[in-house]
Amino acid sequence: MSIRIREIKGYIVAVCAAKTKAKEGDIYLGDAAHHALTTKFSVDWVSEGIIKVEDEGSDDIIKNLMLREEAKDE
């Protein structure tokens, strides 16, 4: 799902791009970018104990790519 990152009343929110019209200042994230961020948060939140789930639902391919890329900079 593509999303728009937008400031509303001083808050940064994510809205569905299909259900909203573009506004000046929006940051558009296509399906792939949104999926990558979702995977990142899922992995990090589970590993940090913020959420606990049996299957964090992350995409294993993207998860592995992300973890390898982060490990390069350590």
Residue frames as a rotation matrix with the C-alpha (Angstrom) as fourth column:
MET 1
0.585 0.811 0.000 0.00
0.811 -0.585 0.000 0.00
0.000 0.000 -1.000 0.00
SER 2
-0.376 -0.661 0.649 1.45
0.625 -0.698 -0.349 3.34
0.684 0.274 0.676 -1.02
ILE 3
0.393 0.468 -0.791 1.33
0.905 -0.349 0.243 6.01
-0.163 -0.811 -0.561 1.65
ARG 4
0.205 -0.321 0.925 1.86
0.223 -0.905 -0.363 9.71
0.953 0.281 -0.114 2.06
ILE 5
-0.222 -0.323 -0.920 3.72
0.975 -0.088 -0.205 11.08
-0.015 -0.942 0.334 5.06
ARG 6
-0.051 0.380 0.924 2.06
0.384 -0.846 0.369 14.35
0.922 0.374 -0.103 5.97
GLU 7
-0.943 -0.176 -0.282 1.96
0.329 -0.378 -0.865 16.91
0.045 -0.909 0.415 8.73
ILE 8
-0.050 0.970 0.238 -1.51
0.340 -0.207 0.917 17.47
0.939 0.127 -0.320 10.14
LYS 9
0.814 0.426 0.394 -2.05
-0.140 -0.515 0.846 19.88
0.563 -0.744 -0.359 13.04
GLY 10
0.307 -0.804 0.509 1.61
-0.940 -0.340 0.030 19.60
0.149 -0.488 -0.860 14.01
TYR 11
0.252 -0.174 0.952 1.66
-0.381 0.887 0.262 15.79
-0.890 -0.428 0.157 13.94
ILE 12
-0.522 -0.432 -0.735 3.42
-0.853 0.239 0.465 13.64
-0.025 0.870 -0.493 11.35
VAL 13
0.151 0.674 0.723 1.01
-0.430 0.703 -0.566 10.98
-0.890 -0.225 0.397 10.10
ALA 14
-0.950 -0.312 0.023 0.90
-0.135 0.477 0.869 8.34
-0.282 0.822 -0.495 7.39
VAL 15
0.047 0.993 -0.109 -2.17
-0.557 -0.065 -0.828 8.27
-0.829 0.099 0.550 5.17
CYS 16
0.034 0.067 0.997 -3.25
0.589 0.805 -0.074 5.91
-0.808 0.589 -0.012 2.40
ALA 17
-0.775 -0.414 -0.478 -2.13
-0.115 -0.651 0.750 7.36
-0.622 0.636 0.457 -0.93
ALA 18
-0.823 0.502 0.265 -5.05
0.485 0.379 0.788 5.76
0.296 0.777 -0.556 -2.76
LYS 19
0.106 0.938 -0.330 -7.59
0.983 -0.050 0.176 7.44
0.148 -0.344 -0.927 -0.49
THR 20
0.386 -0.040 -0.922 -6.00
0.419 -0.882 0.214 10.90
-0.822 -0.469 -0.324 -0.35
LYS 21
0.870 -0.155 0.468 -5.02
0.370 -0.421 -0.828 13.57
0.325 0.894 -0.309 -2.82
ALA 22
-0.096 -0.986 -0.137 -1.42
0.958 -0.054 -0.281 14.75
0.270 -0.158 0.950 -2.87
LYS 23
0.956 0.284 -0.074 -0.76
0.292 -0.903 0.316 17.96
0.023 -0.324 -0.946 -0.96
GLU 24
0.411 -0.836 0.364 2.26
-0.274 -0.494 -0.825 20.24
0.869 0.239 -0.432 -0.95
GLY 25
-0.059 -0.565 0.823 4.83
-0.978 -0.131 -0.160 18.93
0.198 -0.815 -0.545 1.50
ASP 26
0.847 0.396 0.354 3.74
-0.457 0.883 0.107 15.29
-0.271 -0.252 0.929 1.33
ILE 27
-0.458 -0.886 -0.075 6.41
-0.845 0.408 0.346 12.62
-0.276 0.222 -0.935 1.18
TYR 28
0.596 0.698 -0.396 5.19
-0.797 0.574 -0.187 9.80
0.097 0.427 0.899 -1.05
LEU 29
-0.526 -0.687 0.502 6.27
-0.681 0.693 0.235 6.23
-0.509 -0.218 -0.832 -0.30
GLY 30
-0.065 0.456 -0.887 5.44
-0.852 0.438 0.288 3.58
0.520 0.775 0.360 -2.87
ASP 31
0.843 0.516 -0.153 4.50
-0.399 0.790 0.466 0.00
0.361 -0.332 0.871 -2.04
ALA 32
0.417 -0.751 -0.512 8.09
0.458 0.660 -0.595 -1.26
0.785 0.014 0.619 -1.88
ALA 33
-0.538 -0.628 0.562 9.32
-0.133 -0.595 -0.792 1.52
0.832 -0.502 0.237 0.43
HIS 34
0.146 0.686 0.713 6.32
-0.919 -0.173 0.355 1.10
0.367 -0.707 0.604 2.72
HIS 35
0.877 0.163 -0.452 6.88
-0.084 0.978 0.189 -2.67
0.474 -0.128 0.871 2.83
ALA 36
-0.022 -0.976 -0.215 10.58
0.393 0.189 -0.900 -2.20
0.919 -0.105 0.380 3.66
LEU 37
-0.533 -0.133 0.836 9.76
-0.563 -0.681 -0.468 0.16
0.632 -0.720 0.288 6.56
THR 38
0.551 0.794 0.257 7.08
-0.767 0.360 0.531 -2.18
0.329 -0.490 0.807 7.88
THR 39
0.669 -0.392 -0.632 9.58
0.305 0.920 -0.248 -5.03
0.678 -0.027 0.734 7.87
LYS 40
-0.385 -0.877 0.286 12.19
0.112 -0.352 -0.929 -2.87
0.916 -0.326 0.234 9.61
PHE 41
-0.241 0.362 0.900 9.82
-0.870 -0.492 -0.035 -1.86
0.430 -0.792 0.433 12.41
SER 42
0.787 0.585 -0.195 8.54
-0.469 0.774 0.426 -5.40
0.400 -0.244 0.884 12.83
VAL 43
0.355 -0.750 -0.558 12.05
0.459 0.660 -0.595 -6.84
0.814 -0.045 0.579 13.18
ASP 44
-0.575 -0.646 0.502 13.29
-0.063 -0.577 -0.815 -4.08
0.816 -0.500 0.291 15.49
TRP 45
-0.019 0.644 0.765 10.24
-0.896 -0.351 0.273 -4.02
0.444 -0.680 0.583 17.73
VAL 46
0.877 0.281 -0.390 10.29
-0.134 0.922 0.364 -7.79
0.462 -0.267 0.845 18.22
SER 47
0.144 -0.914 -0.379 14.06
0.554 0.392 -0.734 -7.86
0.820 -0.104 0.563 18.87
GLU 48
-0.673 -0.380 0.634 13.77
-0.204 -0.728 -0.654 -5.00
0.710 -0.570 0.413 21.37
GLY 49
-0.767 0.414 -0.491 10.85
0.638 0.570 -0.517 -6.63
0.066 -0.710 -0.701 23.17
ILE 50
-0.863 0.489 -0.127 8.47
-0.468 -0.869 -0.162 -3.81
-0.190 -0.081 0.979 22.32
ILE 51
0.296 0.932 -0.208 6.05
-0.955 0.296 -0.029 -6.30
0.035 0.207 0.978 20.82
LYS 52
-0.697 -0.432 0.572 5.87
-0.465 0.880 0.098 -10.03
-0.546 -0.198 -0.814 21.24
VAL 53
0.460 0.808 -0.369 4.34
-0.848 0.277 -0.451 -12.20
-0.263 0.520 0.813 18.55
GLU 54
0.483 -0.232 0.844 4.82
0.095 0.972 0.213 -15.79
-0.871 -0.022 0.492 17.45
ASP 55
-0.083 -0.449 0.890 5.52
0.978 0.133 0.158 -14.73
-0.189 0.884 0.428 13.87
GLU 56
-0.341 -0.084 -0.936 6.44
0.279 -0.960 -0.016 -11.10
-0.898 -0.266 0.351 13.41
GLY 57
0.592 0.745 0.307 5.11
0.482 -0.022 -0.876 -11.29
-0.646 0.666 -0.372 9.86
SER 58
0.212 -0.568 -0.795 8.18
-0.558 -0.739 0.378 -9.80
-0.802 0.364 -0.474 8.24
ASP 59
0.943 0.001 -0.333 9.23
-0.311 0.363 -0.878 -10.63
0.120 0.932 0.343 4.73
ASP 60
0.708 -0.683 0.181 12.23
0.330 0.547 0.769 -12.96
-0.624 -0.485 0.613 5.16
ILE 61
0.275 -0.627 0.729 13.99
0.930 -0.018 -0.366 -11.78
0.243 0.779 0.578 1.99
ILE 62
0.440 -0.070 0.895 13.75
0.034 -0.995 -0.095 -8.10
0.897 0.073 -0.436 2.91
LYS 63
0.971 -0.069 0.228 14.52
-0.232 -0.053 0.971 -8.90
-0.055 -0.996 -0.068 6.55
ASN 64
0.553 -0.808 0.205 17.74
0.694 0.582 0.424 -10.69
-0.461 -0.092 0.882 5.58
LEU 65
0.173 -0.460 0.871 18.77
0.763 -0.497 -0.414 -7.95
0.623 0.736 0.265 3.14
MET 66
0.691 0.176 0.701 18.14
-0.195 -0.888 0.416 -5.30
0.696 -0.424 -0.579 5.79
LEU 67
0.937 -0.327 0.121 20.07
-0.040 0.243 0.969 -7.14
-0.347 -0.913 0.214 8.49
ARG 68
0.346 -0.844 0.411 23.03
0.920 0.391 0.030 -7.76
-0.186 0.368 0.911 6.15
GLU 69
0.262 -0.200 0.944 23.09
0.486 -0.818 -0.308 -4.14
0.834 0.539 -0.117 5.05
GLU 70
0.857 0.096 0.507 23.03
-0.345 -0.623 0.702 -2.90
0.383 -0.776 -0.500 8.65
ALA 71
0.819 -0.570 0.064 25.80
0.352 0.587 0.729 -5.33
-0.453 -0.575 0.682 9.59
LYS 72
0.364 -0.692 0.623 28.07
0.813 -0.089 -0.575 -3.80
0.453 0.716 0.531 6.92
ASP 73
0.294 -0.176 0.939 28.17
-0.075 -0.984 -0.161 -0.53
0.953 -0.024 -0.303 8.84
GLU 74
0.995 0.094 0.034 29.01
-0.044 0.101 0.994 -2.00
0.090 -0.990 0.105 12.23
